[in-house]
Amino acid sequence: MKPEIQEEKLVKLAKQTLDHSLQNMDEATVTRLQSARQKAMTPTLKSSWGWGLQPTWAMAAACLLIISLALWSNYAPHSPGTLPFEDVEILANADGWELYEELEFYTWLAENDPTG
């Protein structure tokens, strides 16, 4: 016998048993069962997952936004219009072009300087 047919027979037998037991119940119990069934079948917003946690989700989102902005402001690039004073002095100097001639040396020096 196929499992689907066996399952259908089981469901049919359970339904018949429950219907038969319903016929033997008093009217008050039947009414309470029907109202409970109706209440269980009616969807409610409060029973949905997450609706009761709205303030928590809002607070978590606000904290995440604040942390993101704080981290972003630390790593934001500096304005291209402002240069540190030392760079302006090197570029304004007439000998500043020597810097570009020995750029490889200065790059090596910056990478290997232990003082930072």
ROSE-4610 file (N, C-alpha, C; in Angstrom, 1 decimal, always signed):
// ROSE-4610
residu = [M/M/M/K/K/K/P/P/P/E/E/E/I/I/I/Q/Q/Q/E/E/E/E/E/E/K/K/K/L/L/L/V/V/V/K/K/K/L/L/L/A/A/A/K/K/K/Q/Q/Q/T/T/T/L/L/L/D/D/D/H/H/H/S/S/S/L/L/L/Q/Q/Q/N/N/N/M/M/M/D/D/D/E/E/E/A/A/A/T/T/T/V/V/V/T/T/T/R/R/R/L/L/L/Q/Q/Q/S/S/S/A/A/A/R/R/R/Q/Q/Q/K/K/K/A/A/A/M/M/M/T/T/T/P/P/P/T/T/T/L/L/L/K/K/K/S/S/S/S/S/S/W/W/W/G/G/G/W/W/W/G/G/G/L/L/L/Q/Q/Q/P/P/P/T/T/T/W/W/W/A/A/A/M/M/M/A/A/A/A/A/A/A/A/A/C/C/C/L/L/L/L/L/L/I/I/I/I/I/I/S/S/S/L/L/L/A/A/A/L/L/L/W/W/W/S/S/S/N/N/N/Y/Y/Y/A/A/A/P/P/P/H/H/H/S/S/S/P/P/P/G/G/G/T/T/T/L/L/L/P/P/P/F/F/F/E/E/E/D/D/D/V/V/V/E/E/E/I/I/I/L/L/L/A/A/A/N/N/N/A/A/A/D/D/D/G/G/G/W/W/W/E/E/E/L/L/L/Y/Y/Y/E/E/E/E/E/E/L/L/L/E/E/E/F/F/F/Y/Y/Y/T/T/T/W/W/W/L/L/L/A/A/A/E/E/E/N/N/N/D/D/D/P/P/P/T/T/T/G/G/G]
num = [1/1/1/2/2/2/3/3/3/4/4/4/5/5/5/6/6/6/7/7/7/8/8/8/9/9/9/10/10/10/11/11/11/12/12/12/13/13/13/14/14/14/15/15/15/16/16/16/17/17/17/18/18/18/19/19/19/20/20/20/21/21/21/22/22/22/23/23/23/24/24/24/25/25/25/26/26/26/27/27/27/28/28/28/29/29/29/30/30/30/31/31/31/32/32/32/33/33/33/34/34/34/35/35/35/36/36/36/37/37/37/38/38/38/39/39/39/40/40/40/41/41/41/42/42/42/43/43/43/44/44/44/45/45/45/46/46/46/47/47/47/48/48/48/49/49/49/50/50/50/51/51/51/52/52/52/53/53/53/54/54/54/55/55/55/56/56/56/57/57/57/58/58/58/59/59/59/60/60/60/61/61/61/62/62/62/63/63/63/64/64/64/65/65/65/66/66/66/67/67/67/68/68/68/69/69/69/70/70/70/71/71/71/72/72/72/73/73/73/74/74/74/75/75/75/76/76/76/77/77/77/78/78/78/79/79/79/80/80/80/81/81/81/82/82/82/83/83/83/84/84/84/85/85/85/86/86/86/87/87/87/88/88/88/89/89/89/90/90/90/91/91/91/92/92/92/93/93/93/94/94/94/95/95/95/96/96/96/97/97/97/98/98/98/99/99/99/100/100/100/101/101/101/102/102/102/103/103/103/104/104/104/105/105/105/106/106/106/107/107/107/108/108/108/109/109/109/110/110/110/111/111/111/112/112/112/113/113/113/114/114/114/115/115/115/116/116/116]
x = [+0.8/+0.0/+0.9/+0.6/+1.4/+1.2/+2.3/+2.2/+1.1/+0.9/-0.1/-1.5/-1.8/-3.1/-3.3/-2.3/-2.4/-2.6/-1.9/-2.1/-3.5/-4.0/-5.4/-6.4/-6.2/-7.1/-7.0/-5.8/-5.6/-6.3/-6.1/-6.8/-8.3/-8.8/-10.3/-10.8/-10.1/-10.5/-10.5/-9.4/-9.3/-10.5/-10.8/-11.9/-13.2/-13.5/-14.7/-14.8/-13.7/-13.7/-14.0/-13.4/-13.6/-15.0/-15.6/-16.9/-17.9/-17.7/-18.5/-18.5/-17.3/-17.2/-17.9/-17.9/-18.5/-20.0/-20.6/-22.0/-22.4/-21.6/-21.9/-21.6/-21.1/-20.8/-22.0/-22.0/-23.1/-22.9/-23.9/-24.0/-22.9/-22.7/-21.8/-20.3/-20.0/-18.6/-18.4/-19.4/-19.3/-19.2/-19.9/-19.8/-18.4/-17.9/-16.5/-15.5/-15.6/-14.7/-14.7/-15.9/-16.1/-15.5/-15.7/-15.1/-13.6/-13.1/-11.6/-11.0/-11.7/-11.2/-11.2/-12.3/-12.4/-11.3/-11.0/-10.0/-8.6/-8.4/-7.1/-6.9/-7.9/-7.8/-7.7/-8.1/-8.1/-6.6/-6.0/-4.6/-4.7/-3.7/-3.6/-2.2/-2.1/-0.8/+0.1/-0.5/+0.3/+1.0/+0.4/+0.9/+2.1/+2.2/+3.3/+4.6/+5.6/+7.0/+7.5/+8.0/+8.7/+7.8/+6.5/+5.7/+5.8/+6.0/+6.1/+7.5/+8.4/+9.8/+10.2/+9.2/+9.5/+10.4/+10.2/+11.1/+12.6/+12.7/+14.0/+14.7/+14.0/+14.5/+14.9/+14.1/+14.3/+15.6/+15.8/+16.9/+18.2/+18.1/+19.2/+19.6/+18.7/+19.0/+19.6/+19.1/+19.7/+21.2/+21.4/+22.8/+23.7/+23.2/+24.0/+24.3/+23.4/+23.6/+24.6/+24.6/+25.5/+26.9/+27.0/+28.4/+28.9/+28.1/+28.5/+29.0/+28.3/+28.7/+30.0/+30.1/+31.4/+32.6/+32.4/+33.5/+33.8/+32.8/+33.0/+33.7/+33.3/+34.0/+35.5/+35.8/+37.3/+38.0/+37.4/+38.1/+37.8/+37.0/+36.7/+37.9/+38.1/+39.3/+39.2/+40.4/+40.5/+40.1/+39.7/+39.3/+40.5/+40.3/+41.5/+42.0/+41.2/+41.6/+42.6/+42.7/+43.6/+44.7/+45.9/+47.1/+47.8/+48.5/+49.3/+50.4/+50.8/+51.7/+53.1/+53.5/+54.8/+54.8/+53.7/+53.6/+53.6/+52.9/+52.9/+54.3/+55.0/+56.4/+57.3/+57.1/+57.9/+57.6/+56.3/+55.9/+56.2/+56.2/+56.5/+58.0/+58.8/+60.3/+60.7/+61.7/+62.2/+62.9/+63.4/+64.1/+63.1/+61.9/+60.9/+60.8/+61.3/+61.3/+62.2/+63.2/+64.1/+63.4/+62.4/+61.5/+61.0/+60.6/+60.0/+61.1/+62.3/+63.4/+63.8/+63.7/+64.1/+62.9/+61.8/+60.6/+60.6/+61.3/+61.5/+62.2/+63.2/+64.0/+63.0/+62.3/+61.4/+60.3/+59.8/+58.8/+59.4/+60.6/+61.3/+61.5/+61.9/+62.2/+60.9/+59.8/+58.5/+58.1/+58.3/+57.9/+58.8/+60.0/+61.0/+61.4/+60.7/+61.0/+60.4/+61.2/+60.6/+59.9/+60.1/+59.5/+58.1/+57.8/+56.4/+56.4]
y = [-1.2/+0.0/+1.2/+2.2/+3.5/+4.3/+5.0/+5.8/+6.9/+7.5/+8.5/+8.0/+6.8/+6.2/+5.9/+5.4/+5.0/+6.3/+7.4/+8.6/+9.2/+9.1/+9.6/+8.8/+7.5/+6.6/+7.0/+7.3/+7.7/+9.0/+10.0/+11.3/+11.1/+10.3/+10.1/+9.4/+8.4/+7.8/+8.7/+9.6/+10.6/+11.5/+12.0/+13.0/+12.3/+11.1/+10.4/+10.2/+9.9/+9.7/+11.0/+12.1/+13.4/+13.9/+13.7/+14.1/+13.3/+12.0/+11.1/+11.6/+11.9/+12.4/+13.8/+14.6/+15.9/+15.7/+14.7/+14.5/+14.1/+13.5/+13.1/+14.1/+15.3/+16.4/+17.2/+17.9/+18.8/+20.1/+20.9/+22.1/+23.2/+23.3/+24.3/+24.0/+22.7/+22.3/+22.5/+22.2/+22.3/+23.8/+24.7/+26.1/+26.6/+26.2/+26.6/+26.1/+24.9/+24.4/+25.1/+25.5/+26.2/+27.6/+28.3/+29.6/+29.6/+28.5/+28.4/+28.1/+27.3/+27.0/+28.2/+29.0/+30.2/+31.2/+31.3/+32.2/+31.8/+30.5/+29.9/+30.1/+30.1/+30.3/+31.7/+32.7/+34.1/+34.6/+35.1/+35.7/+37.0/+37.2/+38.4/+39.0/+40.3/+40.9/+40.7/+40.6/+40.5/+39.1/+38.1/+36.8/+36.6/+37.5/+37.4/+37.7/+37.0/+37.1/+38.5/+39.2/+40.4/+41.7/+41.6/+42.8/+43.3/+42.4/+42.8/+43.3/+43.2/+43.6/+44.8/+45.6/+46.8/+47.8/+48.1/+49.1/+48.5/+47.2/+46.6/+46.7/+46.4/+46.5/+47.9/+48.9/+50.3/+50.7/+50.3/+50.7/+50.0/+48.8/+48.1/+48.8/+49.2/+49.9/+51.3/+52.0/+53.3/+53.1/+52.1/+51.9/+51.5/+50.7/+50.3/+51.5/+52.4/+53.6/+54.5/+54.7/+55.5/+55.0/+53.7/+53.0/+53.1/+52.9/+53.0/+54.4/+55.4/+56.8/+57.2/+56.7/+56.9/+56.3/+55.1/+54.4/+55.0/+55.4/+56.0/+57.4/+58.1/+59.5/+59.3/+58.2/+58.0/+57.7/+57.0/+56.5/+57.3/+58.4/+59.2/+59.9/+60.0/+60.7/+62.2/+62.7/+64.2/+64.9/+66.1/+67.0/+67.2/+67.0/+67.2/+68.6/+69.6/+71.0/+71.3/+70.5/+70.9/+69.9/+70.5/+69.7/+70.0/+69.0/+69.3/+70.3/+71.1/+72.2/+71.7/+70.5/+70.0/+69.8/+69.3/+69.0/+70.3/+71.3/+72.6/+73.2/+73.0/+73.6/+72.9/+71.6/+70.8/+71.2/+71.3/+71.6/+73.1/+74.0/+75.4/+75.6/+74.7/+74.9/+74.6/+75.3/+75.1/+73.8/+73.3/+72.0/+70.8/+71.1/+70.1/+69.1/+69.4/+68.5/+67.3/+67.5/+66.4/+65.3/+65.6/+64.6/+63.6/+64.1/+63.2/+62.4/+62.9/+62.2/+61.0/+61.1/+60.1/+59.5/+59.4/+59.0/+57.6/+56.7/+55.3/+55.2/+56.1/+56.1/+56.5/+57.6/+58.1/+57.1/+56.4/+55.3/+54.2/+53.8/+52.8/+53.3/+54.6/+55.1/+55.2/+55.6/+55.6/+54.2/+53.2/+51.9/+51.3/+51.6/+51.0/+51.9/+53.0/+53.9/+53.3/+53.0/+52.4/+53.4/+54.7/+55.7/+56.1/+55.7/+55.9/+57.2]
z = [+0.0/+0.0/+0.0/-0.8/-0.9/+0.4/+0.7/+2.0/+1.9/+0.7/+0.5/+0.8/+0.3/+0.5/+2.0/+2.6/+4.0/+4.8/+4.5/+5.2/+5.0/+3.8/+3.6/+4.4/+4.5/+5.3/+6.8/+7.2/+8.6/+8.9/+8.0/+8.2/+8.2/+7.3/+7.2/+8.5/+9.0/+10.2/+11.4/+11.5/+12.6/+12.5/+11.3/+11.1/+11.5/+11.1/+11.5/+13.0/+13.6/+15.1/+15.8/+15.3/+16.0/+15.7/+14.5/+14.2/+15.1/+15.3/+16.1/+17.6/+18.0/+19.4/+19.6/+18.6/+18.6/+18.7/+18.1/+18.2/+19.6/+20.4/+21.8/+22.8/+22.5/+23.4/+23.7/+24.9/+25.2/+24.4/+24.3/+23.5/+24.0/+25.3/+25.8/+25.4/+25.4/+25.0/+23.5/+22.7/+21.3/+20.9/+21.6/+21.4/+21.7/+22.9/+23.3/+22.3/+21.8/+20.9/+19.5/+19.1/+17.8/+17.9/+19.1/+19.2/+19.4/+20.0/+20.1/+18.7/+18.0/+16.6/+15.7/+15.9/+15.1/+15.5/+16.8/+17.3/+16.8/+16.8/+16.4/+14.9/+14.1/+12.6/+12.2/+13.1/+12.7/+13.0/+11.9/+12.2/+12.9/+13.8/+14.6/+14.4/+14.4/+14.2/+15.4/+16.6/+17.8/+17.9/+17.3/+17.3/+16.3/+15.4/+14.4/+15.1/+14.6/+15.2/+15.0/+16.0/+15.8/+16.1/+16.1/+16.3/+17.7/+18.7/+20.1/+20.4/+19.4/+19.6/+18.9/+18.4/+17.6/+18.3/+19.6/+20.3/+20.3/+20.5/+20.5/+19.2/+18.1/+16.8/+16.4/+16.8/+16.6/+17.3/+18.5/+19.3/+18.7/+18.3/+17.7/+16.4/+15.6/+14.3/+14.6/+15.6/+16.0/+16.4/+17.2/+17.7/+16.6/+15.6/+14.5/+13.6/+13.5/+12.7/+13.3/+14.6/+15.4/+15.3/+15.5/+15.4/+14.0/+13.0/+11.6/+11.2/+11.7/+11.4/+12.2/+13.4/+14.1/+13.4/+13.0/+12.3/+11.0/+10.2/+8.9/+9.0/+10.1/+10.2/+10.5/+11.2/+11.5/+10.2/+9.3/+8.1/+6.9/+7.0/+5.9/+5.3/+4.0/+3.5/+3.7/+3.9/+4.1/+2.9/+3.0/+1.9/+1.0/-0.3/-1.2/-1.3/-0.8/-0.8/+0.3/+1.3/+2.4/+2.4/+2.5/+2.5/+3.9/+4.4/+5.6/+5.3/+6.3/+6.1/+5.5/+5.9/+5.4/+3.9/+3.4/+2.0/+1.2/+1.6/+1.0/+0.9/+2.0/+2.0/+1.0/+0.9/-0.1/-1.5/-1.8/-3.1/-3.5/-2.6/-2.8/-3.0/-2.5/-2.6/-4.0/-4.5/-5.8/-5.9/-4.8/-4.9/-4.7/-4.6/-4.4/-5.5/-6.7/-7.8/-7.6/-6.8/-6.5/-5.8/-5.1/-4.4/-5.4/-6.6/-7.6/-8.3/-8.3/-8.9/-8.1/-6.7/-5.8/-5.1/-5.7/-5.1/-4.6/-5.3/-4.9/-3.5/-3.4/-2.1/-0.9/-1.2/-0.1/+0.2/-0.8/-0.5/+0.3/+0.0/+0.8/+2.2/+2.4/+3.7/+4.5/+3.9/+4.6/+5.1/+4.3/+4.6/+5.7/+5.7/+6.7/+7.9/+8.0/+9.1/+10.4/+11.4/+12.7/+13.5/+13.3/+14.2/+13.6/+12.4/+11.9/+11.1]
